[in-house]
């Protein structure tokens, strides 16, 4: 590359870099069509007000897994549904299927 082409590209590259840095500091979107740094897209599963996010957090708060695993369920277990999650209730203990075995869960 000739020296004249390099000398013309350097101010362009510096200007673009400065625009990106100043835009980031000012909180402006870095690229056209992109979201700003603190802007969330409503409707995506991980945003605070989306339906999928609310359902996921509600299930997580109602059903908590323990670290107790069993290979087979005890006798006389009944299948129940809690917040659209299938569980097995055996007396006062709840179990959830997990990778070919069952984990004890706590239901609030």
ZAZA-505740 format. One record per residue: residue in one letter; y, x, z of N, C-alpha, C, O, CB in turn. Coordinates in steps of 0.05 Angstrom, whole numbers, plus 5000, padded with zeros to 4 digits. Atoms other than C-alpha are relative to their C-alpha. Glycine has a CB too. Layout:
<sites>
aYXZYXZYXZYXZYXZ/...
</sites>
This chain:
<sites>
x497750175000500050005000502550185000502650385014500049815024/x497649845002506850274982501849965024501549765039501549944974/x498250014977512250415033501949764998502749655019501750265002/x498250235002516749865005498749745008500049575020501149984971/x501450244992511449325014499749995031500049785043497249984987/x500249994971510249555086502649945013502649805034498950275008/x497450044987517649555101500849714998502449615014502150184987/x499450285002518148835076498249835018499149625028499849904971/x501950164983512048585116500650045029500049865045497250084993/x499549944971514148905182501949805012501349685033501050285003/x498250204988520248445194498749725001499249575019502649994985/x501350265001516047845174498049975023497949775037498649954973/x502050004978510448025223501450005027500549855045498250254997/x498550004975515448175278501249735006501249635028502150225000/x498750274997519047515266497949795008498549625025501449924974/x502150194994512547125267499050045029498549845043497650024980/x500949944973510247465331502149915021501349795041499550305004/x497950094981516947335365500249705001500649595023502750114991/x499950295001516846605343497749885017498049695031499849894972/x502350094985509846515373500550045030499949875046497550144992/x499549944972511946845439502149825011501749705033500850305004/x497950174990518346455446499249715001499949565019502550034983/x501050285000514945805427498249955024498349745035498649944974/x501850034978509645925480501649995026500949835044498150235001/x498450004976514946075533501549745003501749635025502050245000/x498550254999518945455515498349765002499349545006501849984976/x501850224998512745025517499749844974498849624974500949825021/x500250135025513044855444497250054988495950254995502250104980/x502649965013506744765402500050264984502050324971499249774982/x500149755013504545435375499649984970500750144954497850175011/x500550045029502145175308500749714994500349535011497150074992/x499450285007504344545271497549835003495349904994501049984971/x502250184996499843965291498350065024496449915030498350004976/x501549944977497244305353501349885025503749835025499650305003/x498950114975498044035424501450225015500750455012497749885017/x498649814982502844365472498150095022495949995024502649885011/x501849884979500044765531499149805021496949835032501450235013/x500850184979500044175580499449724989499349535005502249995021/x500350265012498843605532497049944997495550114987501449984973/x502850085003492143235536499849784979501649634975498949915027/x500550215020489142795483498449785014496149825021498450124976/x501350234987487542115512497749914982498049894958501949775005/x502350085015480641895491497850214998495650154991500849914973/x501949795000477242565494498550005027499849945047501350284994/x501650034975471642605547501150155024500650075046497350084995/x499149854977474943135590502849945009503850075028499750294994/x497350064990481842825596499849815023497949665026501649874977/x500250154975483442495662499949704997498649565014502350065017/x499950295002484541785636498149894979498249654974502849914994/x501850115020479141725584497749855013497049915036498950234982/x502250164989473541225594497650175005496250135026499349784980/x502449824996468141755585500450185025498550225040499550174975/x499449834976471542205637499849855026498749955045502750124997/x500250164976472141645687497149935007496349955030501649734997/x502850064995464841445679498550245010496950225028498749894974/x501349754991462542165686500750075028498950145044500750234981/x499249934972466542285749499049805020498249875042503150025002/x501050214982464441615780497150055006496250045029500549724988/x502849954996457141775769499650255017497950265034498550034973/x500249754985458142475796500749955029499450085047501850214988/x499350054972461442205859498049825014497749855039502849885001/x501850184988456341665871497250125004495950085025499749744983/x502649884999450042065857500350315002501550434984498249934975/x499849714996449542775884497250125002495550025017501650075026/x502749874999443543225871499850195023501850315033499650164974/x500649804979440343635925498650244988498550264963498249875023/x501649775010436344275919497149965006495550165005501050265012/x502850054994429843935937498749884975499549674965499849805024/x501550085024424943865879497149935007496050065025500150214978/x502850074996418143525877498749984972500049914953499749745016/x501450015026412843555822499249714993499149644970497550185001/x500950285005410542825831501349825021501949915043496949985001/x498850194981413442205863497949905020495649895014501149764984/x501850124980410541915927499149724990500249624970501449975027/x501050275008406641255922502149795006503949825023497449945015/x498350244996410140585918503050054995504749965010499649885028/x497249955008416540815884500949784981499349684965500550284988/x498950215017421040305849502350124984503950274994501049765017/x497949905017425440465790502549825003502349585002499150004970/x497550144996432740275802502150134981501750364972500950015029/x497849905016439240365763502550015017503349805028500449834974/x497549974985445440635797502150114980501850334970499650195025/x497949915019451740685753498850084974499550304963501750235012/x501449955025447440655691498350264999497950374978502050014978/x501849764998443141245715497449915012497349785033501350225017/x502750084991435641135723499250185023499150425020498050004977/x501049864977433141335792497449875010496849655002502150015023/x502450104987426741245831500649985030501350185042497450174994/x499650044971427340955902497349985014495749815007501749755007/x502549994985421641135949500749985029501350185042498350264994/x499150044973423240826016503050035001504549894987498650205020/x497149954998430141096035500850244983503250314983500850055029/x499449765015429741695988500149934970498549784960497950225005/x499750045029432141705916499350264985499950484995502949914993/x500849775017429342155861501149964972501349734963497050045000/x499150025028432042315792498250194984497850424992503050084997/x501649825017427742595735501750244991504050214984498949854975/x498549765008429743315719498050214990496650335006501650115025/x501649795013426043775670497049995008495950195017501150275006/x502850034994419043505682499349985029496949975036498550234989/x500450044972419843435757502149815011503649704995500050275015/x498050184988424143035805501650145021500650315035498549755012/x498249884981430143225846500949775019501449555010502450144987/x499050194981432242875910503049974996504450174994499450085029/x497250055003439042545901501049835023499549685035500749874973/x498750164979443942245951501849804986503449874969501650175020/x498450215011447041575933502049915021501249835043498249764990/x497950094982453741405965500749714995502449605009502550164997/
</sites>
